[in-house]
Amino acid sequence: MKTKRLEDIQINFEAWCKENNINIFYTDDNSSLPSIIYSDRNDESLLDFKKIILKKSPPFILIIGKDVLLEKNFYESHSDWVEENDENYESHLSLLEVNANNLVSLEIGFVHEGVFFYIYESAEWIDDFEEISDIMLKYDPTDVDDESDSKLPKIPKEEANQLAREIASSEEYGKATNMIHRSDISERKAQIYFDDKEYNYDWKSGQTIATKAENIFNEEIKPKRDEDLKSQIRDLKSQGQKKVQITSKLGITIGTLNKFWETV
């Protein structure tokens, strides 16, 4: 569902939570919650999602809002590179400037029996924002002159590759519900690692690690994780177990089960 004012949705939802004595926890992503086994996106309306919340009675609701300040700063600080690589540079930069104080996406969710149930709302210009994100992921610092005056050494290429793999394989990374959250996790973990090893950390190196981790996750880790889940579903289905039994045993929702049911 697309909406013009995600802030209005958030404000109205916060008021609803207050009326129903529901606690709210604000964060950049859900990956810090230790109890999440699987994520299940709800594609129904927010009204229907509120009914699910009341039925499950979670201890708190998670609200995750994504702004565009990071992207805006990148487009402004790397204007020469972006202008060469984004054929819609001017319109994209204008969108980032106009929406600098607005949310581009909003997730509202809660954890119940190991599953993160959530609903996702996006701004009308989300397609443009995804184009911007894709362009930023193409940024390769090895193709750009290093203007850093830092005396700290750069991380060796093989070590950078290994770090990206470790990040992509981490439990926290796997819990993230979208690429934006995974990128934030990559940059945070990379900066901690660089500081510990005393390597030079800047935007270029952070984006390189984030891009490598995202590729490893999508090409290797996520497909294997899905296949493992499908294999478990296939085994239980062949045993004649019903859907309600399988969801209970695997700790997944019926929505998640239905995504794989016809392919096993």
Secondary structure by P-SEA (a helix, b strand, c coil): cccccaaaaaaaaaaaaaaabbbbbbcccccccccccbbbbbcccaaaaaaaaaaacccbbbbbbbbcaaaaaaaaaaaaaaaacccaaaaaaaaaaaacccccbbbbbccccccccbbbbbccaaaaaaaaaaaaaaccccccccccccccccccaaaaaaaaaaaaacccccccccaaaaaaaaaaaaaaaaaaacccccaaaaaaaaaaaaaaaaaccaaaaaaaaaaaaaaaaaacccaaaaaaaacccaaaaaaccccc
